[in-house]
Amino acid sequence: MSLSTKDIRAPYRDCSKSPVEMVVPSSCKDSVTGRKQSQLEDYFGLEEKRMIEFTMLKDVFALHQDEYEVATLRALRSGWYIMGGELEAFEKEFATYLGVQECIGLNSGLDALILAIRALDIGAEDEVIVPANTYIATVLGITENGARPVFVEPDAYYNLDAAKLEEALTPRTKAILCVHLYGQACNMREIERITKRHDVYLLEDCAQSHGARFEGQLTGTFGDIGCFSFYPTKPLGAAGDAGAVVTSDPELALKLRMLRNYGSRKKYENEIVGVNSRLDELQAAYLRVALQYFEEGNALRGGIAKRYAAEITHPEIVHPQLLLGATSAYHLYVIRCQRRADLFRYLTEHDIKAQIHYPIPPHLSTCYKYLGYAPGDFPITEALSQSILSLPLYAGMREEAVSAVIQAVNEF
Ligand SMILES: Cc1ncc(COP(=O)(O)O)c(C=O)c1O
């Protein structure tokens, strides 16, 4: 199903000013603990009222704290911190989970995108098709290689609209880079069919979709290369920056292994121009534990999403929809509301932290002025950026907090 601007009905406004910047108040609470900073409130016996955070990594960590501590201590005590047994084991375990031949651990999700495109020799004069509605990192992966991003509007599920793909293809198109945004798998059969028919590479940005599937197949396994971020808030998150690429092509895998390590496979022999983007042992050890439990986290967030979908009944709220055949990792629960700024302010006043993913589309970002796009070029994406809002959602979020969000939104 395609999405049109009429469906969103957001009046167009200048995207250069983020509504978040305009409405975020200064909080008197500690952003990590959610507790009041002022001892005076305790002194006067005021009731302790907890801010509902957007995400609480402490709560996520607490679900399996003992195992995380054992694993990271094991890595620390090993005395070997870069390119060791933990990384090797994590790469094998993640590749086995996905059912691919190779996983190459990297520093970040952005590096995964940059190096995946570099490994395919995509550069100046080349074009890569990418969703207009995505996080800027997806586009940076293309432009860091000197290639040009060609944007395509989203469908009704906020992902790349496969029906609009073919009109974006040109003789310079080298790849389609799809993003499983907010955790939901794209329409992969259709996208796969088009990449095969036009003989272009298929890349997947799975930074938000660990464990999500299309027609039973895991995201990251459709394309020539799957790119993952393990940023701490992601469905499969590390305790710092981390990422990976996965592929079943042994030649690409070898090139990616060299690219991440100064372009060498043997110390001091540099065959290609590479970078330093190695996933370190501490993060790998942490991720080996996270890998065992992240689907549990997806299910917990899925349960909260189910409650939001069923119990938020405010007529001005538009809920996200699941594409037939797709599942979601429920990284984010993104609603739409025409009075978005009012809703954001109202939730803040009710001690509920919402976020916006994302307030400025990449084509209107200052850094991409040189691409020559103007407001109105991607009206669906622009209208979305004006009306979307992400509700608090994390594994370990208490039932009462979920109920409080539901009640607050319904009373808006
Ligand atoms: C869709 C998408 N792609 C890529 C990235 C980049 O990942 P990282 O933060 O690990 O560089 C992110 C991270 O937020 C993302 O959401």
The ligand as a Gaussian input file, in Angstrom:
#p B3LYP/6-31G(d) Opt

LIG

0 1
 C       18.645000       3.171000      10.468000
 C       20.008000       3.365000      11.059000
 N       21.079000       3.149000      10.291000
 C       22.325000       3.284000      10.772000
 C       22.556000       3.669000      12.059000
 C       23.965000       3.884000      12.536000
 O       24.326000       3.059000      13.570000
 P       25.460000       3.491000      14.618000
 O       24.843000       4.463000      15.566000
 O       25.870000       2.218000      15.274000
 O       26.570000       4.109000      13.825000
 C       21.475000       3.905000      12.914000
 C       21.708000       4.291000      14.314000
 O       20.972000       4.969000      14.945000
 C       20.161000       3.752000      12.397000
 O       19.075000       3.959000      13.173000

